Amino acid sequence: QPFLDGNKRTARLLQDGLLFDYLIPPAIIPTGERDIYVTLLSRALLNPANILDQRPFCDYIGGKVNAALDEIIQDIYVV
């Protein structure tokens, strides 16, 4: 969790707000992937100046955004 008080909702709100500002759908993180999400996020936050530590988190979130876009596109083309 990015905040010491364990406030995951605030972190997700900030993340989704940033995505929304760029007209990108929210990244949907399944409950079963919580440990992966927290591990990648923690690694990225420990050394924010090192792009190599941030890249895995960005790739993970990018994959979740792509999955959300796939669902939106599928909904559009359902006949």
One Martini backbone bead per residue (centre of mass of N, CA, C, O) as a GRO file, in nm:
protein
   79
    1GLN     BB    1   0.097   0.036   0.022
    2PRO     BB    2   0.148   0.379  -0.024
    3PHE     BB    3   0.028   0.415   0.263
    4LEU     BB    4   0.072   0.392   0.603
    5ASP     BB    5  -0.255   0.370   0.660
    6GLY     BB    6  -0.374   0.177   0.422
    7ASN     BB    7  -0.504   0.361   0.179
    8LYS     BB    8  -0.622   0.230  -0.107
    9ARG     BB    9  -0.844   0.417  -0.209
   10THR     BB   10  -0.671   0.667  -0.252
   11ALA     BB   11  -0.474   0.548  -0.453
   12ARG     BB   12  -0.689   0.465  -0.666
   13LEU     BB   13  -0.806   0.746  -0.706
   14LEU     BB   14  -0.551   0.876  -0.817
   15GLN     BB   15  -0.505   0.683  -1.048
   16ASP     BB   16  -0.787   0.714  -1.187
   17GLY     BB   17  -0.772   1.022  -1.217
   18LEU     BB   18  -0.535   1.026  -1.411
   19LEU     BB   19  -0.662   0.855  -1.630
   20PHE     BB   20  -0.911   1.035  -1.674
   21ASP     BB   21  -0.754   1.293  -1.769
   22TYR     BB   22  -0.663   1.094  -2.033
   23LEU     BB   23  -0.906   0.911  -2.125
   24ILE     BB   24  -0.870   0.655  -1.935
   25PRO     BB   25  -0.936   0.373  -1.817
   26PRO     BB   26  -0.954   0.189  -1.557
   27ALA     BB   27  -0.775  -0.016  -1.358
   28ILE     BB   28  -0.838  -0.359  -1.316
   29ILE     BB   29  -0.796  -0.521  -1.001
   30PRO     BB   30  -0.786  -0.815  -0.895
   31THR     BB   31  -0.796  -0.961  -0.593
   32GLY     BB   32  -0.579  -1.194  -0.667
   33GLU     BB   33  -0.357  -0.938  -0.743
   34ARG     BB   34  -0.263  -0.776  -0.493
   35ASP     BB   35   0.033  -0.863  -0.444
   36ILE     BB   36   0.143  -0.769  -0.712
   37TYR     BB   37   0.062  -0.473  -0.694
   38VAL     BB   38   0.209  -0.404  -0.426
   39THR     BB   39   0.493  -0.488  -0.508
   40LEU     BB   40   0.525  -0.302  -0.756
   41LEU     BB   41   0.459  -0.038  -0.612
   42SER     BB   42   0.676  -0.047  -0.394
   43ARG     BB   43   0.918  -0.053  -0.585
   44ALA     BB   44   0.851   0.220  -0.724
   45LEU     BB   45   0.852   0.397  -0.450
   46LEU     BB   46   1.146   0.349  -0.339
   47ASN     BB   47   1.261   0.440  -0.653
   48PRO     BB   48   1.159   0.693  -0.852
   49ALA     BB   49   1.431   0.745  -1.031
   50ASN     BB   50   1.405   0.440  -1.121
   51ILE     BB   51   1.287   0.303  -1.407
   52LEU     BB   52   1.332  -0.005  -1.345
   53ASP     BB   53   1.127   0.005  -1.095
   54GLN     BB   54   0.871   0.118  -1.263
   55ARG     BB   55   0.809  -0.058  -1.516
   56PRO     BB   56   0.645  -0.302  -1.404
   57PHE     BB   57   0.405  -0.129  -1.308
   58CYS     BB   58   0.335   0.004  -1.578
   59ASP     BB   59   0.286  -0.262  -1.730
   60TYR     BB   60   0.059  -0.366  -1.551
   61ILE     BB   61  -0.137  -0.128  -1.583
   62GLY     BB   62  -0.144  -0.136  -1.892
   63GLY     BB   63  -0.276  -0.418  -1.906
   64LYS     BB   64  -0.538  -0.333  -1.752
   65VAL     BB   65  -0.624  -0.117  -1.952
   66ASN     BB   66  -0.638  -0.300  -2.200
   67ALA     BB   67  -0.859  -0.483  -2.084
   68ALA     BB   68  -1.070  -0.259  -2.060
   69LEU     BB   69  -1.073  -0.187  -2.362
   70ASP     BB   70  -1.161  -0.463  -2.464
   71GLU     BB   71  -1.438  -0.456  -2.324
   72ILE     BB   72  -1.544  -0.204  -2.461
   73ILE     BB   73  -1.518  -0.304  -2.752
   74GLN     BB   74  -1.696  -0.553  -2.718
   75ASP     BB   75  -1.955  -0.392  -2.641
   76ILE     BB   76  -1.976  -0.235  -2.910
   77TYR     BB   77  -1.972  -0.515  -3.107
   78VAL     BB   78  -2.231  -0.617  -3.006
   79VAL     BB   79  -2.518  -0.782  -3.176
   0.00000   0.00000   0.00000
